Amino acid sequence: MIFPRKNSVKNVRPWWEASAPAKSSKSKIFLIALLASCLGGFLGVTATGGTIFSSANIVNSSSTIERAPDSVAGIAQRVLPSVVSINTRSATGGGTGSGFVFDSNGYILTNNHVIAGVADGNGRLRVTLNNGDVYEGTIIGRDASYDLAIVKISANNLPALEFGNSDTVAVGDPVIAIGSPLGLSGTVTLGIISAKNRPVTAGDTGTESSFINALQTDAAINPGNSGGPLVDATGAVIGVNSAIASLGSTSQPGSIGLGFAIPINQAKKTADQLIKSGKATYPVLGVSLDMNFTGAGAQVAKSSSAILIGGPAAKAGIRAGDIITKFEGTAINAPEELIVAIRARNVGDKVTLTYTRNSKEVTVSVTLEAAKN
């Protein structure tokens, strides 16, 4: 047997290679072009309605989007039936606002500034439910100090909202604002809690200014949202939308991501009092503050009437001209901060105040009393 030499297999082609002579590059290009034209013609026939797919059936999808109960859409669906639009007409003009069912027996919670024109001018107040039903509204009670009011309509078995706990709200919590901004009822906006304990002054007139220890949110709030609910991720009310920040008196009012709501813990307490007696009480220190004071702290006005005789401050030894610098250990930087800090408490609460007099710092204990109506 004769074995080939090792170098004799160098030019042997593997079995998978063609043994025919290689074609020229021009032939290869022609072949590729021919195949492409045939494939294009085949696809063209099918694309223009050839008989290859003439028996195909088009299937319509009957699937629906499932929205979880804790989704924004799910929460809005539950809350919207409890939110109302409020329209007012009086001698001073008209306005729109929002509110929500506080009690299923027809009690609606809203802002005082929404209905103040009707209360002062003997006007007309209409409440429109989310389903379109319209009712004449009667003002049961209102409180300018907290910018809250209760309106009654002749309807029963209304869907009242669930109340959350505004004290446990944290910065960054998701929230939903619902109301009638610019008269557009049933508007839903989404955001977060941007800050807590913001001292905010609300109200339409200087004589009825409200000082609110507010929740700040970036959920879009516009004129007409006032009185509507601010709800948490469970759909529970944690605040009453009340005010928005503006860029100045000459700027167009509207949402700039700075909205403020009255914490529901305070709102619920005031609303209960308004339903029971038509009036609400709030705690006071018994002093008049200098609202033009520009230094750090809140200065008691330098007048003979600045201290209420027999009031909490007088009993604690506070005098006219003293500068209150701390409330319950928290620094006070402006008069508004002291006012909202006090109004966030309850009548009868014992609190600590730190004040300075002649550069000397003094800390005292004060028992808050109810304001004299």
N, C-alpha and C positions, 0 to 999 in steps of 0.2 A: 504494500500500500504506500502510495506516495503522498506525503503531507505538503501542503503549500507553504511557501515561506511566509514569515510574519509580515513582511512588507508588501506582500501581494494582495492583502485585503484592504489596503488603504483606499482604493478607488471603487470598492464595491458599495452600491447604494443600499440603504436600509429598505426593507420591504414596503415601508409606508410612504416612501418617496416615489414619485412618478418616474418611470423609466424613460418616458418620451422626452424629446429635446425640449428645453425651456422655450416658452413663447416670448415673443418680444413684448416690451412694455406697452407698445401701441395696441397690441392684441388684447392685453389684459385690460386696458382702459376701455376698449370697445366692448368687451364682455361685461364689465361692471356696468357700463352705461345701458347695455341691452337689458340686463337683469333689473336695473332700477326702473327702466321704462315699463317693463312688463308688470312689476310690482305696483308702480304708480297707476297703471291702467286698471289693475285689479281693484285697488283701493278706490279709484275714481268711480268704478261701476257701483261698488257697494255704497259709496257716499252719496251717489245721485239716485238711489232708490232701486238698485238692481234686485233681482229675484232671490239673491242669496239669503238676505235677512227679511224677506217679505212676510214671513210667518211669525216674526218677533212680536211679543206683546209688551206694551208699555204698562208698567205697574205704578200705581199711585200709592204713596206712603200715607198710612193712616196713623202714624205714631204721633204722640203729643209730648210737649215739653213738660217734664215733671218738676214742679217748683216746691222745694222743701219748705215746711212751715216756718223754719228759722231763716229763710232767705229774705232778701229785701222785698221781693214780690209777695212772698207769703205773709210777711209782717204787715205790709201795706194793705193787703186784702182783708186782714183782720181788723186793722185800726181805722181804715177809711170810713166805715159805716158809723163811727162814733164822732167824727169830725164834722163841724158845721161851719157855714159861712154866715156872717152877720153884716147886715146892711142897715145904716142909720140915715135918717133924714130929720133935720131940725132947722130952726131959724138961722143957725150959724153955718149951715151947709150939710153935706152928706159925707159918708165915709164907708169903708168896708174893713172887715176884720175877720178873725177866725175865733173858734172856740171848740170845746169838746164836751161830751156828755160826762158830767161829774157824778150824777146820780140818775138812775134809770127812770125816776119819776118826773123827768123833764127839767132838771137843773143843769144849766150850761155854765161852765167856767170859762171866763175870758179875761182880757185886760181891762182895767178901769178906763184907760185912755181910748179904748175902742167905743165905749158907750157914754163917755162923759158928756158929749154934746147933747145927747138925748136927755140925760139926767138933768142937765142944767137948762136946757131950752125947751122942755116938754115936746120933744119930737116923737118920731116913730121908729120902732126897732123891729126888724124882721130877721128871723132865723131860718135858714134853708138847710135841711138835712142833706146828707150825701145822696139819698135816693130822689131828691128833687122836691120833697114836701116842704111847704112854706108855712111858718107859724108866726103869729105876732108874739113878740117877746116882752116880758115885764121885768124890770130891774128889781131884784129882791134886796140887794145890798151891794155896796162897793166900798173899797178902801184905797184911797190915793197913796197912802204910805207904802203899800206893797204893790200898787198898780194891779189890783185884782178886783173882779166883780162877778156876781152870780146873776144870771138871767134865767127866768122861768118861762117855759112854754107848756101849752096844754097837750101834753103827750105822755104816755106811759109805756113801760116796757122797752125803753130805749136801751141800746147796747152801751153800757158804761165801760170806760176803760179801766184797766188794771193799773194800780199805782206801784211804782218801784220805790227804791230807797236812794234818794239823791245824796245822802251822806256817804254811801259806799261807791259812788261813781269815781272812776279813775281817769286821769288824763290819758288819752289815746283810745278810750272805749268808743266803739262805733255807735252812731246815733242816727235817727231819721227824724226830719222835721216835716210836718204835714200841716197844710193850711190853704189859704186863698190869696197868695201873693198877687198884687195888682188885679184882684178880682177873679183870678183863675182858680176856681175851687178844685179841691182834691189834688193839689200839687204835692208831690213827694220829692224830697231832696235828701241826699246822703252825705254824712260827714263823720267827724269824730269830736270828742270832747277835747278842746284845745287848752283849756285852763279852768280852774275852779276859784271860787271866792273872789271874783272880780267886782270891785265896787263900781256900780253903774248907776247913773242917774237917768231915769226914764220919765215919761209924762210929756204932755203937750204944752203945759203952761208953767210959769214960774211959781204959781200959787199951789199947784198940785204936783210938785216934783216927788218922784218915788226913788228911794235909795234901795238898790237891790244888791244882795250878795250873790252875784250871778254865776251861772255856768256859761262858759264861753265855748262856742262851737264854730266850725268852718262849714257846716251844712248851710246851703244857700238860704238866707232869710231876707225877705223883701217887704216893703210896705204892704200890709194886708195879711201877712203871716202872724201878726200880733194876736195872742190869745190861743193859738194853735198848740198842739202837744209836741214835745220833743221826747221821743221814745227810745228805749235802749234796744239791744239785740234780741230781747225776748218779747218786745212789743209793749212793755210796761212804760207808763209815763214817768219821766224823771225830771221834767221841767215844762214851764209854760213860756213859749217864745214871746219875748217882750220888746226887745230893742235891737237896733243895728248900729254899727259905727259908720260914720261918714268921713270923707276926706276934708270936709270943711263946709261952711254954710253956703258956699257958692257952688259946690259940687252936686251933681245929680245923685239923689239918694238911691241906694240899691245895694245889692250884696257885694261885699268885698272880702268875704270870708271871715267876717268878724260879727257874729251874732251872739245874742245873750238871752238866757232863759232864767226865769225864776225857779229855783229848786222846788221840786214838788213837795218836799217835806214841809216847807214854809207855806206853799200855796194851799195844800190840803188843810192845814191848821186854820188858815184864814178863811178858806171857803166854808169850812164847818161852822165857824162863828157867824159868817154872813147868812148862812141858811137858817141858823137858829134864832138870831136876833136882828139881822139886818146890819149889824155893826161888827167891827173887829177891833181888838185891842193889840197893842204892841208895847214892848218894854222901852223904857226911857231911863236916861241917867239923871235928868233934871237939870240940864245946863243948856245955854245957848252958845253955839260955837261961832268963832270968827271965820266965815267961809272965805275970806280974802287973805287969810294968813298964808304966807309963802314959805315959812320955815318947815323944818321936819317936825311932824307931830300935829296934833289938833289943839288949837289954843281956845280956852274959854274966853268968851267975849269980855272986854274990859268995860263993863257997864254994871250999874247997880241992880239990874234985873236979870243978869246973866245966870244967877244961881236960883233955882226954884226953892223957895222957903220950905223947909221940912222935907225936901226931896232927897233922893239917894246920894247925890253929890254933896249936898249940904251936910248930911249926916256923916259923910266920910271925911269932912274937913276940906273939901276942894273949894278954891276961891276963884274969883274973877281974875283972868290973866294967867292962870296956871296952864302949862302946856302938857297935855297928856301924850306920852310917848309910847306906851305899851298897853295892850289889852290882852289879858290872859297870857302874858309873856311874849306876845307877838308884836313886833314893831308897828307903830302907826305912823304913816308918812303924810297923811292928808286928812282933813276933816271928814270927807266922805267915807274913808276907810273906818273911822271910828263909828260913824252912824250905822253903816251896814253891819259892822261886827256886833253892835248892840241889838239891832233889829233881827239878827239871825238867832238871838237867844229867846228865852221864854220869860214871861213875867214871873218874878220870884227867884230867878236864878241869882246866885251869888258869884260875882266875878272879881278878879283882881285888876287894878289899874295902877300904872306907874306914871307919875307926873313930875315935872320939874318946876321949882319956884326959887328964884334967886340963885340959880345954878345948883340947887340942892335937889337930889332925886329922892322921891318918896313913893312907896308902894302901899296901897290901901285895899281893903276889901269892901265891895259895894253890892248891895242887894237891889236889883232892878225892879222898878215898879211900873204899873200900867199907865199909859198916857191918859190924860184927862180929856175926854171928848167934849 
